[in-house]
């Protein structure tokens, strides 16, 4: 096994173009999409101590049309 092998197998879900905006938003919070999704799942499942992930301000990642 390589040292960079993930601890869990990859899962597939279908997401539209929001996936790219989600990436920008996650990066604006110095994290990755996968980490945010794991936090959300733990919160959704009511895991002890889990909290809903914080969201960035829209202006931190969103590019308004015409900029």
C-alpha positions in Angstrom: 0.0 0.0 0.0 1.4 3.4 -0.9 1.8 6.0 1.9 -0.8 8.3 0.2 -3.5 5.6 0.0 -6.8 6.9 1.2 -8.3 5.3 4.4 -11.7 4.8 2.7 -12.7 3.8 -0.8 -13.9 6.6 -3.1 -17.7 7.0 -3.5 -19.5 8.5 -6.5 -22.3 11.0 -6.5 -23.7 13.1 -9.2 -23.4 16.9 -8.7 -23.9 19.6 -11.3 -21.7 22.7 -11.9 -22.2 23.7 -8.3 -19.3 21.3 -7.6 -16.8 23.9 -8.9 -18.3 26.7 -6.8 -18.3 24.4 -3.8 -14.6 23.8 -4.4 -13.9 27.6 -4.4 -16.0 28.1 -1.3 -14.2 25.3 0.6 -10.8 26.6 -0.4 -11.8 30.0 0.8 -12.2 28.4 4.3 -8.8 26.7 4.0 -10.3 23.2 3.6 -11.4 20.7 1.0 -14.8 19.7 -0.3 -14.4 16.1 1.1 -13.7 17.5 4.6 -16.8 19.7 4.5 -19.0 16.8 3.2 -17.7 14.5 6.0 -18.5 17.2 8.6 -22.0 17.6 7.2 -22.6 13.9 7.2 -21.5 13.6 10.8 -23.8 16.5 11.8 -26.7 15.0 9.8 -26.3 11.7 11.5 -26.2 13.4 14.9 -22.8 12.0 15.8 -21.8 13.1 19.3 -20.0 16.4 19.2 -20.6 17.0 15.5 -21.4 20.5 14.4 -22.7 21.8 11.0 -19.8 23.1 8.9 -19.3 26.9 8.9 -20.0 28.5 5.6 -17.9 31.3 4.0 -19.3 34.6 3.1 -20.5 34.5 -0.5 -18.2 37.4 -1.4 -15.2 35.3 -0.3 -15.5 32.9 -3.3 -18.3 34.1 -5.6 -17.5 36.0 -8.7 -20.4 38.3 -9.7 -21.3 38.4 -13.4 -19.5 41.3 -15.1 -16.4 41.4 -12.9 
